[in-house]
Amino acid sequence: MNQSLWTRFLLVSVTLVTLGFVVSAFLTPPDPYTQILTVPVILLVAIPLSYWIVYKRGLPV
């Protein structure tokens, strides 16, 4: 695996997961249980989306 692509994948993944947490903090009640339930959804969406952005779509340098 190319190191540059791996670095981009990690950067995009961290960015999407962080944005997912911010959005879920605004959309869910201030209840820790409900917010913890959003973690699997965020990860199931952010990781494949970041893979698609970096490897399939070809994120420009």
N, C-alpha and C positions, 0 to 999 in steps of 0.2 A: 504494500500500500504506500502510495506517495505521501511523504511527510507533510507536504504543503496541503494536500487535500484533507489529511487527518486533522491538521491544525484548523483549517476552515470549517470542517465538520464540527469540531468541538466548540469553536467560536459561535457558529450558528445555533448549535444545540443549546448552549448556555444562554444565548440571547432569547431564543424562543421559550425556553423553560422559565426564564425570569419574567418575560412578558406574560406568560400564562399565569404565573403566580400573582402578578399585579392585577390582571383582569379578574381572576377568581376572587381576589381579596375585595374587589369592588362589587362583584355580583353575588357573592354569598353572604349570609348573615355572619356577624362577628362571633360565631360559634366554632371552637376549635375542631369539633367532630365533623361538622359539615365541610370545613376547609380542608381537613385531612382527606375526606372523600374525593376531593377534586384532584389530588396528586396523581393517582393512576390515570385519570383522563388526560391531564396535562402531559404526562410522559408518553402515553399512547399516541398522542397527536404530535407532540413536538419532535420526538426522535425520528419517526419516519418522514415527517415533513422536512427536517433538516437534512436527512439523507437524500431526499428527492431534490432539494435545492442545490446541494453541493455536487452530488455524483450524477444524477440524471439530467438535471437542467443545466448544470455547468455554471456555477457562480463565477462571474468574471473576476480577474485578479485586480 
